[in-house]
Amino acid sequence: MTTDNIITFEDFTKVDLRVGTIVEVNDFPNAHKPAYQLTIDFGDLGIRKSSAQITTQYKKEDLENRQIVAVVNFPKKQIANFMSECLVVGAVKENDVFLLHPESKVKNGSQVS
């Protein structure tokens, strides 16, 4: 890490990380790289959609009803013919993404700190 990557605590507090539950998973054939379209319930924050390149590690049926962590305060982003409304976060190992999630079930919309 270089000093160019250093952020302040105030910078970090601007990132709104929340827990949500995946309620629907669809194939995303128009994506440039293999991906799923996810519909995620964030409780009081509502339902948001996201595109995630996680097809090598997860089957659709394994993702439904799974809690995940996502950034919910990014602007919407057009990905092919799909509007992504949040960014699901995960750890990267050798180009595969492994979703971050709470160890125990928590209320949808819970903040991550």
N, C-alpha and C positions, 0 to 999 in steps of 0.2 A: 504494500500500500504506500502510495506517495502522499505528500501533504496536499496535493491537489484534490484528493478524495475526502479530506477531512470536512465534516459538517459540524455545525453547532447543535446543541441539544434543542434549541428553538427550531432549527431546520427539521430535525427528526419529528418534533411534535406536530408539524404540519402534515405529516403522512398519516392518513386515517385508515388504520388497519382494523378490519372487523371480521368476525366469524359469521359464516353463513352456511346454509345447508343446500347442497345441490339437489334440486327437485326434478330436473329434466336434463337429459344428455342426448345430443343428436350428432350425427356425422356432419362434417363440414367439407363437402367435396370441392368447393370453390377456393379453399385455402391453398396457398402456395406450398406449405409444408403440412403434413398430416396433422389434423387438429379435430377437436370436438367443439361444438357449441354448447355451452353450459347455461342453464337457467338456475339462479341462486337466490334463495330466500334469506334476506338480511333482517327479518323481523320488522321492527318499526321503520327501518329505512326502506323497506319494500323489496321488490323483486328486481334483480339486475341480471344482465346477460354478459357472458364473457367467452372469448375464444381461448382455448388452451391446447398447446402442443404436447399432449400427454398420452397419445395413442399407443406408444410402445410399452408403457408401464401399466396402463389401466384399461380395463374393458368397460364399456358403457354401463353394464349392469352392476359393476363394482363401485361406480361413482355415485349412483343415485342414493340419496339419503345420507351421503357422507358430508361431514362438516369440513370446511376448508377455511383458510385465511386469505383475505383479499384486500387490496387497496381500493377504497371506494370513493376517493376524492380526486381521481384523475379525470380529465375531460374525456368525453366519449371519443372513440377512435373507430374509424371505418376500416374494416378488414374484409377485403373482397366485397361481397354483397351483404355483409353482416356488420351491425353496429355494436361494438364492445363497450360496456358501461362500467367495467371494473377490471382490475388486474389480479388474477389469482396468483398467489406466490408459492414458490417451491424451491427446493434445494436442487442444484444441478450437479450431476455426477456423470462424467463421460457423455455429455450431450443428452442425457435423459433427465427429465424433471420429475422430482418426487414431491408431491403436495405437502405443504405444511398444514397441520391440523391440531386442534386441542387434544390433550391426552384424555380428557373426560368430556362428555356432552355438556355444552353450555348454551345459554340462550342465544338464539340468532340475533345478530347485531351487536353482540358483546365486543367491546373494544379490546384490542391487543396492545399491551404496553410493555 
